[in-house]
Amino acid sequence: MGHRLQITISNQMYVFLNALADDMSVSIAELCRRSFDTTWGKRGEKLRVELTLEPGRRSGRRIP
């Protein structure tokens, strides 16, 4: 079972995350989940950070 989390971020952070999510064709929520997984791992262990791009289709966005 998942849990819902609500956070408040700055306008600058939102603009950055929204643009990055558009570039990667994922939602901001998915971008955050991937960030947590790559930083702490799925079981909470500290990991070496590596970024990978796995394009998808962001819901509600048109493909140019």
ZICOR-V256896 format. One record per backbone hydrogen bond with DSSP energy under -1.0 kcal/mol. NH is the residue of the N-H (numbers start at 0). CO is the residue of the C=O. Records with the same first field share a line. If there is no record, write none. Layout:
NH: CO, CO
This chain:
13: 9
14: 10
15: 11
16: 12
17: 13
18: 14
19: 15
20: 16
21: 17
22: 18
23: 19
25: 20
30: 26
31: 27
32: 28
33: 29
34: 30
35: 31
36: 32
37: 33
38: 34
39: 35
40: 36
46: 38
55: 23
60: 57
